[in-house]
């Protein structure tokens, strides 16, 4: 809807809970309510909801997460 790509979390030396949007320029976003740090989560755009949905991943302790989050 805003012509952006959304990226959440990644793993370098540690997991992160960073949210980034890209529309030709990377911009860090800080939502008021956001998931815990994780890596390996799945994220998909759902046009009917007008939102990106995030599911699962691994916690910073390598615990499998089974939660979902919505980002608008």
N, C-alpha and C positions, 0 to 999 in steps of 0.2 A: 504494500500500500504506500510505503514511503520510498520505494525503490532502493532498499538497502539490503545488505547481507548482514546477518547477525551471527556473532561468534560468542560462545560462552565457555569459559574455563579452558585450560590446557595443562599439559604437564611438561615442565622443564626439570628443575630440581625438586620442585614441589607442585602439588595441584594448586590451581587458583580458582577464584570465583569472579573473575573479571568478565564483564559484558562489554563487547565492542560492536559497533556498527560501521559498515563500510559502504560508501556511496561514491567511491573514487578517492576518498580520504578516510583514514581510520579515525574514529572518535570513540573514546571510552565513555561508557554510560554507567551510572550508579543508581540502579533502581532502589526504591525504598525497601522493598522486600525481595530478597534474592536467595537462591539456593546456596547451600554450603559448598565449600571447595570440592572439586571433583575432576576426574579425567575420564575419557572414554564414554561420555554420555551421548545419547542420540538426540538430534534436534531436527524438527521438520516444520515447514510453514503450512498452516491450515487456513486457506482462503476464506472458508465459511465462518471461521472464528475471527479472522483478521488478526491472527496472532501466531507466534512461533511457540511450539510446545517442546519442552525438554524432558527427557526421561532417563532415569538411572545414572549409571556410571560407577566409578570407584571412588570411595572417600580417600582422604589423605592417609588413612590407615589401611588402605586396600580392602575395605569392606564393600561388598556389592550393595549399591543403593537401589531402592525400588520405589522411587518417588517421581512425581511429575510436577512441572512448573509451566506457567504460561507467561509469555513476554509480549507486550503490545507496544 
